[in-house]
């Protein structure tokens, strides 16, 4: 299982609703995130827009999400194809849409802009899409460079995305959601400031974004609501824009919606076919000559000369009165709100005052939110640029301390060496999460974040994890195999590909020495990061391990191996014997086993193998002979009390523990179909000799049962 990032809705590799496998994150906003995913059923690549959990229960945002889903009824190549909303079992709502592979106009802006010819092509294409949406009474209301993508980089294949989810619900932010307004100040039509929007509002936004993309920067709408209202009542400055793009933008962005092209089809006709001529508020479309391209200028016929009319630029008739009245209502209403406290004097108030600074693994850093001054904005933007990233910051006032900006800049400097991080600020509270593979950096940074003086004015809640986030299983297997010295070590419960950050690593098997187990644990901890490591290995000894490697892979058959004390006859279920004691060993043949041959051997810690059955004094190891006509379980003594060995003059094997070789010995019961060795093995031989004989055996092994006997000092 792959853990979710602390700052992400979904994690790469997540499978949503048994259908969509997350492949990459494409973008983040204040309320939602966009991911690239692939259907496990069809293999189709899609984009998923996921609403953050704190907004998934908000009726306003769910309404907007459902509104965006409604665009699926529109079928046009210039509009991203939407499918449906879904909800995960954890409550996250996400919208499924086609994935559009291309570059956004916001990227083109950042790169310095686009040519007028290409933008006329974009205007015609986007107008087609808007016309299709408007035909179904769907108004975008939030058109901007970041939600127009050039599929494959082709202006003729522009695609509109993002119908309905705004990026921030704070009244001071660039994008506002509510009953009265939705849209970005820089691109929103003037009437949207007073809560009115229709198809002509989208036409205004298209004209404004074309101007911004041509110049490589957004129109300056001012630093406070009063400046925004004032500037929205004025035409946009299109000086220096070549014709016919200039006239198209001038018409599309007329402050009065009645002075704009009334439909998207009209705007498309202007983009494709002619130059608008303004004569007493009349619009004339002059067709472009056949074969002319979108970037070529068409010279209109000279207008009929007439005397200047002092009233030519005054609003005419009732329409002019209504326009002035409406504008007066907007300005007076905004002024009343301003002085009434809705819009504070100076910068707008942001409540909560939030800022998010994040860098995903392998990506560039991004900062988005509010800052209290241009100096802080410049400092944060510089930090993001240093890492090849970007900043989308809004100047605002809020409930923050005087040292807030200094603390934020210090905090960003501190975490930037991390492979990935996120700083989530709300007021003076800062939640800092991050990940690094560098143990020294992790230790240093964890200690620094615990120091209250590191970021003055901020209350920091840190959680820096030690990575890597995904640890390949093959890497762990290779490490474990390289340290194995007593047969194969296994990784029970290991995932198929990667250990997630919360997936522990467990190792089972046998090792030849305690030092091997310690080395194994240390090596795993070194690569595991914060993952728990559990090394459950049995420590044998080199002798046992040598024979283990040669033993056949045979199942146990249920032979019972019992220990008792030679001097008292008392059972010793622990199998632990002290120096001076006399281990007695009994083997019980299960009732169901009546044929085959037995080999019973003791491998001691000194490297010797003692063959208890068969041997010179007991050469016949046929199970039928050993049963001697008995049915049911039959118990055989294979190691005797010392007194019995003395009485039999050594024909019965007996052991006494001394302090020359203490540790683990192994008692093995091997059942064979035939006598696998050519003749008797010597009563005592080396582990290497016995291992070689096992490797050269002539027949199959049916079963293998064993038990450990431990010798120790008192």
C-alpha positions in Angstrom: 0.0 0.0 0.0 1.2 3.5 -0.9 0.6 6.1 1.7 -1.0 9.4 0.8 1.2 12.4 0.9 0.4 14.6 3.8 -0.3 17.5 1.4 -2.0 15.7 -1.5 -5.5 14.3 -2.0 -4.3 11.2 -3.8 -0.9 9.4 -4.1 0.8 8.2 -7.2 -0.3 4.6 -7.7 -3.6 4.9 -5.9 -6.5 3.0 -7.4 -9.7 4.9 -7.2 -13.0 3.1 -7.1 -11.3 0.0 -8.6 -11.0 1.8 -11.9 -8.6 4.8 -12.1 -4.9 4.4 -11.3 -3.2 7.7 -10.4 -0.1 8.4 -12.6 0.8 12.0 -12.0 -0.3 15.3 -10.4 -1.0 18.0 -13.0 -1.9 21.0 -10.9 -3.0 22.2 -7.5 -5.4 25.0 -6.5 -6.8 26.2 -3.2 -9.8 23.9 -3.4 -8.9 21.2 -5.8 -6.1 19.2 -7.4 -5.9 17.8 -10.9 -4.3 14.4 -11.6 -3.5 12.3 -14.6 -4.9 8.8 -14.3 -5.5 5.7 -16.5 -8.6 3.5 -16.5 -7.6 0.0 -15.5 -10.6 -1.3 -17.5 -10.1 0.5 -20.8 -6.6 1.8 -20.6 -7.9 5.3 -21.5 -5.9 8.2 -20.1 -8.0 10.7 -18.2 -7.7 13.8 -16.0 -9.3 13.8 -12.5 -10.2 17.0 -10.7 -10.5 16.2 -7.0 -12.1 18.5 -4.5 -10.2 18.7 -1.2 -11.9 16.9 1.6 -12.7 20.1 3.5 -14.8 21.3 0.6 -16.4 17.9 -0.4 -19.2 18.5 2.1 -19.7 22.1 1.1 -22.9 22.6 -0.9 -21.6 25.6 -2.8 -18.6 23.7 -4.0 -20.6 20.6 -4.8 -22.9 22.7 -6.8 -20.0 24.1 -8.8 -18.6 20.6 -9.3 -22.0 19.3 -10.5 -22.3 22.4 -12.7 -19.0 21.5 -14.3 -20.2 17.9 -14.8 -23.1 19.3 -16.8 -20.8 20.4 -19.5 -20.5 16.7 -20.6 -23.7 17.3 -22.6 -21.7 19.6 -24.8 -19.8 17.7 -27.5 -17.2 19.9 -29.2 -13.5 19.4 -29.9 -12.7 22.8 -28.4 -14.2 21.8 -25.0 -12.6 19.2 -22.8 -14.9 16.1 -22.6 -16.4 15.6 -19.2 -17.7 12.3 -17.9 -19.1 12.2 -14.4 -18.5 12.9 -10.7 -17.5 10.1 -8.3 -16.9 9.9 -4.6 -14.3 7.6 -3.0 -15.0 5.6 0.1 -13.1 8.2 2.1 -15.5 11.0 0.9 -13.3 12.7 -1.7 -15.4 13.9 -4.7 -13.6 13.9 -8.1 -14.6 14.7 -11.6 -13.5 12.5 -14.6 -12.6 14.2 -17.8 -10.4 13.6 -20.9 -6.8 14.3 -20.5 -5.6 17.1 -22.8 -1.9 16.8 -23.6 -0.5 20.2 -24.5 0.6 23.6 -23.2 -1.6 26.2 -21.5 -1.8 29.8 -22.5 -0.5 30.7 -19.0 2.7 28.9 -20.0 2.8 30.8 -23.2 2.4 34.0 -21.2 5.3 33.1 -18.9 7.4 32.4 -22.0 6.8 35.9 -23.3 3.6 35.6 -25.2 2.3 34.5 -28.6 2.1 36.1 -32.0 -1.1 38.0 -33.1 -1.6 35.5 -36.0 -1.6 32.5 -33.6 -3.9 34.3 -31.2 -6.5 35.0 -33.9 -6.5 31.3 -34.6 -7.0 30.7 -30.8 -9.8 33.3 -30.8 -11.7 31.5 -33.6 -11.2 28.1 -32.0 -12.2 29.1 -28.5 -15.2 31.1 -29.8 -16.4 27.9 -31.4 -16.2 26.1 -28.1 -17.9 28.9 -26.2 -20.7 29.0 -28.8 -21.3 25.3 -28.2 -21.5 25.8 -24.4 -23.7 29.0 -24.7 -26.1 27.1 -26.9 -26.8 24.9 -23.8 -27.0 28.0 -21.5 -23.7 27.2 -20.0 -21.5 30.2 -19.2 -17.9 29.6 -18.3 -17.6 32.8 -16.1 -13.9 32.1 -15.2 -12.1 32.1 -18.6 -8.4 32.8 -18.2 -5.1 31.7 -19.8 -4.6 28.8 -17.4 -7.8 27.1 -18.5 -7.1 27.1 -22.3 -4.7 24.4 -23.4 -3.2 24.1 -26.9 -3.5 20.4 -27.6 -0.1 19.3 -29.0 1.0 23.0 -28.9 -1.3 23.8 -31.9 -3.3 27.1 -31.7 -5.8 25.6 -34.1 -6.5 22.8 -31.5 -7.1 25.0 -28.4 -9.3 23.3 -25.8 -11.3 25.0 -23.0 -11.1 23.3 -19.6 -12.3 24.1 -16.0 -16.0 24.9 -16.2 -17.0 25.9 -12.7 -14.5 25.2 -10.0 -12.8 28.4 -8.8 -9.4 28.3 -7.1 -10.1 30.2 -3.9 -13.2 31.1 -1.9 -11.7 34.0 0.0 -13.2 37.5 -0.8 -9.7 38.9 -1.1 -8.4 36.4 -3.5 -8.1 36.6 -7.3 -10.8 34.1 -7.9 -14.0 34.5 -6.0 -16.9 32.0 -5.5 -20.3 32.9 -4.1 -23.7 34.0 -5.1 -22.5 37.3 -6.6 -19.3 36.7 -8.4 -17.0 34.1 -10.0 -14.0 35.1 -12.1 -10.5 36.5 -12.0 -10.3 40.2 -11.6 -7.8 40.5 -14.5 -10.2 38.8 -17.0 -13.6 39.2 -15.5 -16.1 41.5 -17.3 -17.2 44.6 -15.4 -20.8 43.4 -14.9 -19.5 40.4 -13.0 -18.4 42.7 -10.2 -22.1 43.3 -9.5 -23.1 39.6 -9.8 -24.2 39.6 -13.5 -22.8 37.2 -16.1 -24.0 35.9 -19.5 -22.4 34.8 -22.7 -21.0 38.3 -23.3 -19.0 38.0 -20.1 -17.2 35.1 -21.6 -16.5 37.2 -24.7 -15.0 39.9 -22.6 -12.8 37.4 -20.7 -11.6 35.9 -24.0 -10.6 39.3 -25.3 -8.8 40.1 -22.0 -6.8 36.8 -22.0 -5.9 37.3 -25.7 -4.4 40.7 -24.8 -2.6 39.2 -21.8 -1.2 36.3 -23.8 0.0 38.6 -26.6 1.9 40.9 -24.1 3.1 38.1 -21.8 1.4 39.6 -18.8 -2.0 40.1 -17.3 -3.8 43.5 -17.4 -3.2 45.6 -14.3 -6.5 45.9 -12.5 -5.2 47.7 -9.4 -4.4 46.7 -5.8 -7.8 47.2 -4.2 -11.5 46.8 -5.1 -12.0 50.6 -5.8 -9.2 50.6 -8.3 -10.6 47.4 -9.9 -14.1 49.0 -10.3 -12.6 52.2 -11.7 -10.4 50.4 -14.3 -13.1 48.0 -15.3 -15.3 50.9 -16.4 -12.5 51.9 -18.9 -11.5 50.2 -22.1 -8.4 48.0 -22.0 -5.2 49.6 -23.3 -4.4 47.8 -26.6 -1.8 50.2 -27.9 0.8 48.4 -29.9 -1.4 45.4 -30.7 -1.4 44.8 -34.5 -4.6 44.7 -36.5 -6.9 42.9 -36.8 -6.2 41.5 -33.3 -6.4 44.9 -31.7 -9.9 45.7 -33.1 -11.1 42.2 -32.0 -9.9 42.8 -28.5 -11.3 46.3 -28.4 -14.7 45.0 -29.4 -14.7 42.0 -27.1 -13.6 43.9 -24.0 -16.0 46.9 -24.4 -17.0 47.9 -20.8 -20.7 47.9 -21.8 -21.8 44.4 -22.8 -24.2 45.8 -25.4 -21.1 47.2 -27.2 -19.5 43.8 -27.5 -20.2 41.1 -30.1 -23.4 39.6 -28.8 -22.6 36.0 -29.5 -19.5 33.9 -29.7 -20.4 33.2 -33.3 -20.1 36.9 -34.0 -16.6 37.0 -32.4 -15.5 33.9 -34.4 -16.6 35.7 -37.6 -14.4 38.7 -36.6 -11.5 36.4 -35.9 -11.8 34.6 -39.2 -13.2 37.0 -41.6 -12.8 40.8 -41.1 -12.0 44.0 -39.2 -14.7 45.8 -37.2 -15.4 49.4 -38.2 -16.9 51.7 -35.6 -19.3 54.3 -37.0 -21.8 55.8 -34.6 -21.7 52.5 -32.6 -22.4 50.4 -35.7 -20.3 47.3 -36.3 -19.5 46.3 -39.8 -17.7 43.0 -40.6 -15.5 43.3 -43.6 -14.9 39.8 -45.1 -11.3 38.8 -45.4 -10.3 38.1 -49.0 -10.2 34.5 -50.0 -7.0 32.8 -49.0 -5.9 35.5 -46.5 -4.5 34.1 -43.3 -5.6 35.1 -39.8 -2.6 37.4 -39.1 -2.9 39.5 -42.3 -4.3 43.0 -42.0 -7.4 43.9 -44.1 -7.7 47.6 -45.0 -11.3 48.6 -44.7 -12.9 51.0 -47.2 -12.5 54.6 -46.2 -15.5 55.8 -44.1 -17.6 58.7 -45.5 -16.2 61.9 -44.1 -18.5 63.9 -41.9 -18.3 66.8 -39.5 -17.3 66.0 -36.0 -20.3 65.5 -33.7 -19.7 66.7 -30.1 -22.2 64.1 -29.0 -20.5 61.3 -30.9 -18.9 59.7 -27.8 -21.8 60.4 -25.4 -24.2 57.6 -24.5 -27.3 57.8 -26.6 -30.9 57.6 -25.6 -32.2 55.4 -22.9 -29.4 52.8 -23.3 -26.8 55.4 -22.4 -28.8 56.4 -19.3 -29.1 52.8 -18.2 -25.4 52.1 -18.7 -24.5 55.2 -16.5 -27.1 54.2 -13.9 -25.9 50.7 -13.7 -22.3 51.8 -13.4 -23.3 54.3 -10.7 -25.0 51.5 -8.8 -21.8 49.3 -9.0 -19.5 52.1 -7.9 -21.8 53.4 -5.2 -22.5 49.9 -4.0 -18.8 49.1 -3.9 -18.0 52.3 -2.2 -20.6 51.6 0.5 -19.2 48.1 1.0 -15.7 49.7 1.2 -16.5 52.2 3.8 -18.8 49.7 5.6 -15.9 47.3 6.1 -16.6 44.6 3.5 -13.5 45.8 1.6 -11.0 47.4 4.1 -9.1 50.5 3.2 -5.8 49.6 1.6 -5.3 45.9 1.0 -8.2 43.5 1.1 -8.6 41.3 4.2 -8.0 37.6 3.8 -9.7 35.4 6.5 -8.2 33.0 6.9 -4.8 34.3 5.9 -3.4 31.3 4.1 -0.2 30.5 2.2 0.9 27.2 0.8 4.4 26.5 -0.4 5.1 23.1 -1.7 7.5 21.1 -3.8 6.6 17.6 -5.0 9.3 15.0 -5.7 11.0 15.7 -9.0 8.9 18.9 -9.5 9.5 22.6 -9.1 8.4 24.5 -6.0 5.2 26.5 -6.0 3.9 29.2 -3.7 0.2 30.2 -3.7 -1.8 32.4 -1.3 -1.6 35.6 0.6 1.4 37.8 1.7 1.3 41.1 3.6 3.6 43.2 1.5 5.4 43.4 -1.9 8.7 42.9 -0.1 7.6 39.5 1.2 6.1 38.6 -2.2 9.4 39.4 -3.9 11.4 37.4 -1.4 9.1 34.3 -1.7 9.0 34.7 -5.5 12.8 34.8 -5.5 13.0 31.6 -3.4 10.6 29.8 -5.8 12.6 31.0 -8.8 15.8 29.7 -7.3 14.3 26.2 -7.4 12.9 26.7 -10.9 9.4 27.2 -9.6 6.7 29.9 -9.5 4.7 32.0 -7.1 1.0 33.1 -7.4 0.7 35.5 -4.5 -2.0 38.1 -3.5 -1.3 41.1 -1.3 -3.7 41.2 1.6 -4.1 42.0 5.2 -5.0 39.5 7.9 -4.7 38.3 11.5 -0.9 37.7 11.4 2.0 38.9 13.6 4.4 41.6 12.6 7.2 39.1 12.1 5.1 36.8 9.9 6.9 37.6 6.6 10.4 37.2 8.2 9.4 33.9 9.7 7.9 32.5 6.4 11.1 33.4 4.4 13.3 31.8 7.0 11.1 28.7 7.1 11.2 28.3 3.3 15.0 28.6 3.3 15.1 25.9 6.0 13.1 23.3 4.1 14.3 23.9 0.5 17.0 21.3 0.7 14.3 18.6 1.2 13.4 16.4 -1.8 9.8 17.3 -1.2 8.1 19.5 1.3 5.0 21.5 2.1 4.4 24.5 4.3 0.7 25.2 5.0 0.2 28.5 6.8 -3.1 29.7 8.3 -2.6 32.9 10.2 0.5 32.4 12.4 0.1 28.6 12.4 2.5 26.7 10.1 2.2 23.0 9.4 5.5 21.8 7.9 5.7 18.4 6.3 8.6 17.0 4.3 10.6 14.0 3.2 14.3 13.4 2.8 16.6 10.3 2.2 19.4 12.1 4.0 19.5 10.9 7.6 21.9 13.7 8.6 19.6 16.4 7.1 16.6 14.8 8.7 18.2 15.0 12.1 19.4 18.5 11.6 16.1 19.8 10.2 14.0 18.1 12.9 16.1 19.8 15.6 16.0 23.2 13.9 12.2 23.1 13.5 11.8 22.4 17.2 13.6 25.7 17.9 10.9 28.4 18.3 13.4 31.1 17.3 14.0 29.5 13.8 10.9 31.3 12.3 9.9 34.3 14.4 6.2 34.9 14.7 5.1 31.4 13.6 3.8 28.5 15.6 5.3 25.5 13.8 3.9 22.0 13.7 6.6 19.9 12.0 6.6 16.4 10.6 9.7 15.6 8.5 9.8 12.0 7.4 12.9 10.0 6.6 12.5 8.4 3.1 12.6 7.2 0.5 8.8 7.4 0.0 8.9 4.3 -2.2 11.5 1.6 -1.6 11.8 -1.0 -4.4 11.3 -4.5 -3.1 14.1 -5.7 -5.5 16.5 -3.4 -3.7 15.7 -5.0 -0.3 15.8 -8.5 -1.7 19.3 -7.9 -3.1 20.6 -6.5 0.1 19.1 -9.4 2.2 20.5 -12.0 -0.3 23.9 -10.5 -0.1 24.1 -10.9 3.7 22.5 -14.4 3.9 24.9 -17.0 5.3 22.6 -19.8 6.3 20.2 -20.4 3.5 17.6 -18.2 1.9 16.1 -15.3 3.9 12.5 -14.4 3.1 10.5 -11.1 3.2 7.0 -12.1 4.4 4.2 -9.7 3.3 6.4 -7.8 0.9 4.4 -5.9 -1.7 4.8 -6.6 -5.4 6.9 -3.6 -6.4 7.6 -1.0 -3.6 7.5 -0.7 0.1 5.3 2.3 0.9 6.4 4.8 3.5 4.2 3.1 6.2 4.9 -0.5 5.1 7.3 -2.3 7.5 10.1 -4.6 6.4 10.2 -8.1 8.0 12.9 -10.7 7.4 12.6 -14.4 8.3 15.1 -17.2 8.1 18.3 -18.5 9.6 21.7 -16.9 10.0 25.0 -18.4 11.0 25.9 -15.9 13.8 24.5 -13.0 15.9 26.8 -10.7 14.0 25.0 -11.5 10.7 21.7 -10.6 12.3 23.0 -7.3 13.5 24.6 -6.5 10.2 21.3 -7.3 8.4 19.3 -5.0 10.8 21.7 -2.1 10.4 21.8 -2.4 6.6 18.0 -2.4 6.4 17.6 0.5 8.7 20.1 2.5 6.6 17.8 2.2 3.5 14.4 1.9 5.2 14.0 5.5 6.3 11.1 5.8 8.8 9.8 2.3 8.0 9.8 -0.2 10.9 12.4 -3.0 10.4 11.9 -6.4 12.0 14.6 -9.1 11.6 13.2 -12.4 12.9 16.1 -14.7 12.1 17.1 -17.8 14.0 20.8 -17.8 14.8 22.3 -21.3 14.2 26.0 -21.9 13.7 28.2 -22.5 10.7 27.9 -26.3 11.0 24.1 -26.3 11.0 24.1 -23.8 8.2 26.5 -25.9 6.1 24.2 -28.9 6.4 21.1 -26.8 6.0 22.2 -25.8 2.6 22.6 -29.4 1.5 19.4 -30.7 3.1 16.6 -31.6 0.7 13.5 -29.6 0.5 11.2 -32.1 2.2 8.1 -31.7 4.3 7.9 -32.8 8.0 6.1 -36.0 8.7 5.3 -35.6 12.4 8.2 -37.6 13.9 8.3 -36.5 17.6 11.8 -35.7 19.1 11.7 -35.7 22.9 14.5 -34.8 25.4 14.9 -35.9 29.0 17.6 -35.9 31.7 19.9 -39.0 31.8 20.4 -39.0 35.6 16.8 -38.5 36.7 14.7 -39.5 33.7 12.8 -36.2 34.0 11.4 -34.8 30.7 13.2 -31.7 29.4 10.7 -30.0 27.1 12.8 -26.9 26.7 15.7 -28.9 25.1 18.2 -26.8 27.2 21.0 -28.7 28.9 23.7 -27.3 31.2 27.4 -28.3 31.5 27.7 -31.7 33.1 24.1 -32.9 32.2 23.3 -35.9 30.1 20.8 -35.4 27.3 18.6 -38.4 26.4 16.9 -38.4 23.0 13.9 -40.4 22.0 12.2 -40.4 18.5 8.6 -41.5 18.0 7.5 -43.0 14.7 4.0 -41.8 13.8 1.3 -44.5 13.6 0.7 -43.9 9.9 4.3 -44.4 8.8 5.1 -48.1 8.3 7.7 -48.2 5.5 10.9 -46.5 4.4 14.2 -46.0 6.2 15.3 -43.6 8.9 18.4 -41.5 9.3 18.7 -39.8 12.8 21.7 -37.5 13.2 22.9 -34.8 15.7 24.8 -31.8 14.3 26.6 -30.2 17.1 28.0 -26.7 17.5 31.6 -27.9 17.1 31.1 -28.8 13.5 30.7 -32.6 14.0 27.8 -34.8 12.9 26.9 -37.8 15.1 24.9 -40.5 13.4 22.5 -42.0 16.0 20.7 -44.3 13.5 21.9 -46.3 11.7 25.4 -47.0 13.2 27.7 -50.0 13.7 25.8 -51.2 16.8 22.4 -50.6 15.1 22.9 -51.0 11.4 19.3 -51.9 10.4 17.3 -48.7 9.9 14.3 -50.1 8.1 11.1 -48.8 9.7 9.5 -52.2 9.4 12.4 -53.7 11.4 12.4 -50.8 13.9 8.6 -51.4 14.5 9.3 -55.0 15.2 5.7 -55.9 14.5 4.3 -53.1 16.6 1.4 -50.9 15.4 0.6 -47.3 16.3 3.3 -44.8 17.5 6.6 -46.5 18.2 9.3 -44.7 20.3 13.0 -45.4 19.7 15.8 -44.3 22.0 18.7 -42.9 20.0 20.8 -41.3 22.8 21.0 -43.0 26.1 21.8 -42.3 29.8 25.5 -42.5 30.6 24.8 -45.5 32.9 23.3 -47.5 30.1 26.1 -46.7 27.7 28.7 -47.9 30.3 26.7 -51.1 30.9 26.6 -51.8 27.2 30.2 -51.0 26.9 29.6 -48.2 24.5 27.2 -49.8 22.1 24.6 -47.3 23.2 25.5 -43.7 22.3 25.4 -41.3 25.2 26.3 -37.6 25.5 27.5 -35.4 28.3 27.7 -31.6 28.0 31.1 -30.0 28.5 32.1 -26.4 28.2 34.2 -26.9 25.0 31.4 -26.3 22.6 28.3 -24.6 23.9 25.4 -23.4 21.7 22.8 -24.9 19.4 22.8 -28.5 18.0 20.3 -29.9 15.7 18.6 -33.3 15.9 17.4 -34.4 12.4 15.1 -37.3 11.5 15.2 -38.0 7.8 12.9 -40.6 6.2 14.0 -42.1 2.9 12.3 -44.4 0.4 15.5 -46.4 0.1 18.8 -46.3 2.0 20.2 -43.3 0.2 23.9 -43.9 1.2 26.1 -46.7 -0.1 26.7 -48.4 3.2 26.9 -47.0 6.8 28.1 -43.5 7.5 30.8 -43.3 10.2 29.4 -42.7 13.7 31.1 -39.3 13.7 32.0 -37.1 10.6 32.5 -33.5 9.7 29.6 -31.3 8.6 31.3 -30.7 5.3 31.6 -34.4 4.7 28.0 -35.1 5.6 26.8 -32.2 3.4 28.8 -33.6 0.5 27.2 -37.0 1.0 23.7 -35.5 1.1 24.4 -33.8 -2.2 25.5 -37.1 -3.7 22.6 -39.2 -2.3 21.2 -41.8 -4.6 17.5 -41.7 -3.7 14.7 -39.3 -2.8 14.0 -38.0 0.7 10.4 -38.4 1.8 10.3 -36.2 5.0 12.5 -34.1 7.3 11.8 -33.4 10.9 14.2 -31.6 13.3 14.5 -30.0 16.7 17.2 -27.8 18.3 19.0 -28.9 21.4 20.8 -26.1 23.3 23.8 -26.5 25.6 24.8 -23.7 28.0 27.0 -22.9 31.0 25.2 -22.9 34.4 
